[in-house]
Amino acid sequence: MQPAIQFEDVVKIYPLKSGDVTALNHISFAVERGEFISIMGPSGSGKSTLLTLMGCLDKPTFGTISMSGIPIRDMSDVELTSLRRDRIGFIFQYFNLFPLLNIIENVSFPQMLKGGVNVEKAKEVLRAVQLDEHLYTHTPLELSGGQQQRVAVARALINDPDILLCDEPTGNLDSKTGASIMELMTQLNKKGATIIIVTHDPNVANYTNRTIRIIDGRIAA
């Protein structure tokens, strides 16, 4: 079986007036289906660039990134859009919820991009992340940080993605709430989800099965 994600000698260079910046420098690794991985490293090491490329939000300057054996360079813009919408779920540190939409509408938003909304499916994933039903008609600003992050997880799950990409998902939460979110991630992984988490927190990394350490754009030995 092909890896869920594979990087082969990947380089990412950002051209700037002051001089080119090499964010990733000949990176090679694979993420197998069902893995639970953390990515750690100091600020500016290339972690966010790595996650952006994993999410097919950008393409490498050099090298090959493959999703289930298919190089993303061979995919059309339409195919990449479908890949991001249907196979990859994104979870962010700052939740990125729509403040004027209620919780059901926020969770259903990715379905709107596919042309239809299934409210029962939205309620199903909200129950799966253990959000109380009386909150479903509230707006995000009426929820705590931990509750908002559960909504963000539910939104990421609504289209049944193969892969969850998480950028500091506990960074805005207290330690108890962060631990609760990581227990939820652990349960999702046990059900088969492939999860990659960028984090500065070694306590978060302890929940994962493998840690990739990145320093100055390279994977540390």
C-alpha positions in Angstrom: 0.0 0.0 0.0 1.3 3.5 -0.9 2.1 5.9 1.9 -0.6 8.5 2.6 2.0 11.2 2.0 5.5 11.0 0.7 8.2 13.7 0.3 11.2 12.9 -1.9 14.1 15.4 -1.8 11.7 18.3 -1.4 13.1 21.9 -1.5 11.0 25.0 -0.9 12.5 28.4 -1.6 10.7 31.7 -1.1 12.2 34.4 -3.3 12.5 37.7 -1.5 14.0 41.1 -2.5 16.5 40.8 0.3 17.5 37.3 -0.9 16.0 33.8 -1.4 15.0 32.0 1.8 15.2 28.2 1.8 12.4 27.1 4.1 12.9 23.3 3.4 16.2 21.9 2.3 16.1 18.4 0.7 13.4 16.8 2.9 12.5 13.1 2.4 10.1 11.1 4.6 6.8 9.2 4.4 3.6 9.2 6.4 2.0 5.8 6.4 -1.8 5.4 6.6 -3.0 5.5 10.2 0.1 7.1 11.7 -0.1 9.7 14.5 2.8 12.0 14.0 4.1 15.2 15.6 6.4 17.7 13.9 8.6 19.7 16.3 11.3 22.3 15.9 12.2 25.9 16.8 10.4 28.9 15.3 11.4 29.5 11.7 12.6 25.9 11.3 10.2 25.1 8.5 7.4 23.3 10.4 4.5 25.5 9.0 5.9 25.2 5.4 6.0 21.5 5.8 2.4 21.4 6.9 1.4 23.7 4.1 2.9 21.4 1.5 1.4 18.4 3.2 -2.0 20.0 2.8 -1.4 20.7 -0.9 -1.8 24.4 -0.3 1.5 25.1 -2.1 3.9 23.2 -4.3 7.6 22.5 -3.7 10.3 24.4 -5.6 12.1 21.1 -6.3 11.4 17.5 -5.5 8.3 15.3 -5.4 5.3 15.2 -3.0 2.9 12.3 -3.5 -0.5 11.6 -2.0 -1.3 7.9 -2.0 1.3 7.4 -4.7 0.2 10.2 -7.0 2.6 13.2 -7.4 0.7 16.4 -6.8 2.6 18.0 -9.7 0.5 15.7 -12.0 -2.8 17.0 -10.5 -4.9 19.7 -12.1 -6.1 22.6 -10.0 -9.5 21.0 -9.9 -8.1 17.7 -8.7 -6.0 19.5 -6.0 -9.1 21.4 -4.8 -11.1 18.2 -4.6 -8.2 16.5 -2.7 -8.0 19.3 -0.1 -11.8 19.4 0.3 -12.5 15.6 0.4 -9.3 13.9 1.8 -7.7 16.5 4.1 -9.0 18.1 7.2 -7.4 21.2 8.6 -7.4 22.2 12.3 -5.8 25.5 13.4 -4.6 27.1 16.6 -7.0 30.0 16.3 -10.0 27.8 15.3 -10.8 29.9 12.2 -14.6 29.7 12.7 -17.0 32.1 11.1 -18.3 34.4 13.9 -21.7 35.1 12.3 -22.6 31.5 11.7 -23.9 29.2 14.3 -22.1 25.9 15.2 -24.1 23.7 12.8 -23.5 26.2 9.9 -19.8 26.4 10.7 -19.4 22.6 10.7 -21.5 22.3 7.6 -19.5 24.8 5.6 -17.2 22.3 3.9 -20.3 20.5 2.7 -21.5 23.7 1.1 -18.4 23.6 -1.1 -19.6 20.3 -2.4 -23.1 21.6 -3.2 -25.2 20.3 -0.4 -25.6 20.3 3.4 -26.5 17.3 5.6 -27.5 18.7 9.0 -27.7 15.2 10.5 -24.1 14.5 9.5 -23.1 17.8 11.1 -24.8 16.8 14.3 -23.2 13.3 14.1 -19.7 14.7 14.0 -20.5 17.2 16.8 -21.6 14.4 19.0 -18.4 12.5 18.1 -16.4 15.4 19.4 -18.6 15.5 22.5 -20.1 18.9 22.1 -23.3 19.4 24.1 -26.3 19.6 21.8 -27.7 22.8 23.4 -24.7 24.6 21.9 -25.4 23.8 18.3 -27.4 27.0 17.6 -24.9 29.2 19.4 -22.2 31.3 17.6 -18.5 30.6 18.2 -18.1 33.7 20.4 -20.6 32.2 22.9 -18.3 29.1 23.4 -15.2 28.6 25.4 -11.8 28.0 23.6 -12.0 24.3 24.1 -15.6 24.1 22.8 -14.5 26.2 19.7 -11.7 23.8 19.1 -14.1 20.8 19.2 -16.2 22.6 16.6 -13.1 23.1 14.5 -12.3 19.4 14.8 -15.9 18.5 13.8 -15.7 20.8 10.8 -12.5 19.0 9.7 -14.2 15.6 10.0 -17.4 16.5 8.1 -16.2 15.2 4.7 -14.6 12.0 6.2 -11.0 13.0 5.4 -8.2 10.4 5.3 -5.7 12.9 6.8 -6.0 15.5 9.6 -3.4 18.3 9.6 -3.2 20.2 12.9 -1.3 23.4 13.4 -0.7 24.0 17.2 -4.3 22.7 17.9 -3.8 23.2 21.7 -1.8 26.4 21.5 -4.6 28.6 22.7 -6.0 26.3 25.3 -5.2 25.7 29.0 -3.5 22.4 29.8 -6.6 20.5 31.0 -8.6 21.5 27.8 -5.5 20.8 25.6 -5.3 17.3 27.1 -8.9 16.7 26.4 -8.4 17.7 22.8 -5.4 15.4 22.5 -7.4 12.5 24.0 -10.0 13.2 21.2 -7.2 13.1 18.6 -6.0 9.8 20.0 -9.5 8.3 19.7 -9.8 9.5 16.1 -6.4 7.9 15.3 -7.5 4.6 16.8 -10.5 4.7 14.4 -8.1 5.0 11.5 -7.4 8.7 10.9 -3.9 9.7 9.8 -3.0 12.7 12.0 -0.1 15.1 11.7 0.4 17.7 14.4 2.8 20.7 14.4 3.5 21.6 18.0 6.0 23.3 20.3 4.7 21.4 23.2 6.5 18.1 24.2 3.3 17.1 26.2 1.4 17.1 22.9 4.1 15.2 21.1 3.9 12.5 23.8 0.4 11.5 22.6 1.8 10.7 19.1 3.6 7.6 17.9 6.4 9.3 16.1 8.0 12.7 16.1 9.7 14.4 13.2 12.2 17.1 14.3 13.0 19.8 11.9 15.9 22.3 12.3 16.9 24.9 9.7 14.7 23.3 7.0 16.2 19.8 7.5 15.0 16.7 9.3 17.2 16.2 12.4 18.9 12.8 12.7 
